[in-house]
Amino acid sequence: MAEKKGQTQKGPTQEDMRQAALTNLSNKDLLALAGTFYSHQMKHDGGVGYGSGDDAVELYKYLPGLKSETGQQIVLQSLIGSREGGRRYSGQTSEYGILENAAQNLNVGGVKVSDAIKLAGLDGEINPKYGDKYLSDLAKGSDEDKEVFKRIVTRYNQNLADKTVAEALVLRSRDNSGLEDIFVKPKDKPKK
């Protein structure tokens, strides 16, 4: 593409990054991995636990998420990113690091306040002062803006963790495993 006089080639615009973030925030496998991360993080960092939901999350969200194409990309990204000094086979990564990488790939900070509120499943009229602002701008703004950014991202992450656990528990409750011989025609296993 030819540049106009006085124009320089720039990187992606804020709207381009928003669209990329919205794509990631709609990727079910990435959401499963990030939701697993946030449910684990809340349990260990904040004392909020999900009881038997943790096992359901592992079986119906975490493991299928890792096996997906997106999960494989995250694992590869984590392994290569752990290299020391760019040397192959030198780094270390962990399951926690892989999940953290997935959560960072969501990039909720790249969307607008109105997007984050909608994605968190919340509704209500948003203060016009914030609705059309990018979360990334709030993160760099005044102390008040930074606090709003933190509250929105924390709430989104909490809602994602809750939703991940709830979906995993529903999937587990519908699983006929171990009872196949009782049914004349067993239902298909729930999709993980």
N, C-alpha and C positions, 0 to 999 in steps of 0.2 A: 504494500500500500504506500503510495507516495505521500510524503509529508508536505503539509502546507508551509509556506514561508513563515519562519518564526516559531513553528511548532516542533516540539521534540517528542521522540518516542517515549511513552510512559508505560509503567506497569499496569496491572489491572486496576480498574476503578473501584471505589468503595461498593458500588452497585454490583460489579462483577463478583467481588468477594462475597457479597450478600447472597447472590444467586448460588455460588458454590457452597456456601454454608447451608442454605436452604436445601440443596440437593443432599448434602451429608446428613442433615437433620431429618430427612425423610427415608434414609437407608435403614431398613429394618434390622439388618445384621449389625451395622455399626451402632444403632440404638440399643440392641440387645447387649453388646459388649460394654458400651458406655453405661447402660443401666446397671449392669452387673458391677462395674467399677463403683458407681455412686452408692449402690445398696451396700456393698462391702465397706466402702469408706465411711458411710454414715454409721454403720454398726461399730466399727473400730475407732473412729475419730470422735463421733458424737454420742455414742452410747445407745443409738437407736437400732434395735435389732428386729429382724423379721421372723425369728423362730424357724419353723420348718420351711418357711419360704426360701431360706438360703439354699436348701437342697434342691428345691424345685427350680430356682434360678439357674443353678449349675446344670441341671439335666435338660431344661427346656429353653434356656436362653444362652448361657455361656458356651457350652460345648457345641451346640449347633452354630452359634455365631463364629466360633473359631474354625469350624469346618467349612464355612462358606467362603466364597471367593474373596469377599471383603475381609473376612477374618484372616485368610492366608496373606493378603496384602499387608494387613496390620502387623502380623507376626514377622514377615519379611522386613518391613520398615523398622520394626523394633530391633531385630537382630543386626541389621546393617547399621542402624543408628547407634548401636552400642559399641561399635568398633573403637578401639583405642588408637588414636593417631592415624586413623584410616586403614589400619592393618587388618586384613582378613583373619577371622577365627580368633580374634584377640579379646572381643568384648563379652559382656555378660548381660543377660536380660532375665527377667522373671515374669511369671504370670501377671503379677501386679503391674509391672512395667508395661506389659502388652496392653492390659486393660486401661491403664492411664493414657497410653498412646491413643487408644481408640476414643477415649473421652475427649482428648485434646483435638482429635480430628473432627469432632462434631462442630467445633468452633461456634458455639452459641453467641460468643462475643461479636461475631461478624454480621449479625442480623439487626434489624431495627427493634426497638422496644415493643412495638405492636406485634411484630412477628414472634418474639419470645413469649409474650403473654398468651398469644393464640396457641403456640406450640406447647406451652405448659398446660393447656386445657382450661385456662382461666377466661372469664369474660367480665364485661363491665366497661364503662366508658373510661378511656384512658385520658389522663390530663394532657391537653394539647401541647403542653410544655415538653412532654416526653415522647408521645406517640410516634412521631416520624423521625426521631433521633436514632442514630446507630449506637448500639451498646458500646462499641469500641470508642466512640467519641465521649460517652459518659465516663468510661474508664480513665480517660485522660483529662477530664474536666475538673470542675471545682470539687471540694470535699463533699458537698451535697450530691453532686452528680456521681461521684465515685461510690457513695453509699447506696444510691439508687441502683447503680450497676451491680453492686455486690448482692443486694437483696433480690434483684430479678434473677441473676444467674444462680444464686443459692436456691431460690424457689423452683426454677426450672429443673435443676439437678435433683432436688428432692422429689419433685413430681415424676421425673423420669425413673428414679429408683422405685418409687411406690408403684408406678404403672408396670415396670418390669417384673416386680415381685407378684403383683396381682395377676398379670397375664400368665406367668409361670404356674401359679397356683391353679388357675382355671384349666390350663393344659393338663396339669397333673390330675386334676379331679375327673377329667374326661378320658384318661388313659385306661384302657381295658387290659393292660399287660397282666399276665398271670391268671386271667379269667377267661381266656379264649375258649376253653373247653365247655364253658357254661352256656355260651351263645351258639345258636343254630348257625347264624351268619354273623361273625364278629364284625364290628365296625372297624373302619380303617383307623390306624393309630392317629392321634392328633398330630398335626404338623408342628414340628418343633421350630 
